[in-house]
Amino acid sequence: MRIAALTIAGALALGTAGTAGASVVFSDTFNYGSTTVLNAGSSVFGGNWTISNGTVDYLAQGSSFGSLCTTASNCVDLDGSTRSSGLFATTMTFGPGKYLVSFDMTGSGRGTTETGSVMLGSASYGYNLGSSDVLHGSFWATVTGAPVSLAFQNAGGDNVGAILQSVSVSTVPVPAAGVMLLAGLGALGALRRKRAQG
């Protein structure tokens, strides 16, 4: 019985090895400059982001609206100053695999409630933030087809949006973990068969 217990523990440990081996493949804390840029274009973001169908605002610590950045870094108002919130998407794309998307976001800080979505392929995370809310959000996304971008889209268009403080994407080597888990379970099955025969 002790060998069986050790085999189960080993299989479970191997099965969780995939999440322990996660590695960050993209991250951004938006430290691109020291000046707030309203209606920021993609050039403001060091080539890491595109903005389409509207605008976002780049907010810098110590500048106008910089107090909305709650970390030591700068931040992004996801509803730019043109009354048309833009789709804020990474220029980096993510191919087939499993990803953990993590982000820090706060409410507008200006008395409004903000809703919107964070999307990677077919996976999405909807947010609904009161003015002073703080969100440490994360979700799993599995990409099976063509490479896709990570995108943020604030709903509405009133020049006041949710504030994106930071973001990261990590890969998780799920297939390897799955193979190891199956190998451990197979060993357990073989041990049981051997005991049944002997």
Buried (B, 14 or more C-beta within 10 A) or exposed (E): EEEEEEBBEBBEEBBEBBBEBBEEEBEBBBBBBEBBBBBBEBEBBEEBBBBEEBBBBBBBBEBEBBEBBBBEBBBBBBBBBBEBBBBBBBEBBBEEBBBBBBBBBBBBBBEBEBEBBBBBBEBBBEBEBEBEBEBEBEBEBBBEEEEBBBBBBBBBBBBBBBBBBBBBBBBBBBEEBEEBBEBBBEBBEEBEEEEEEE
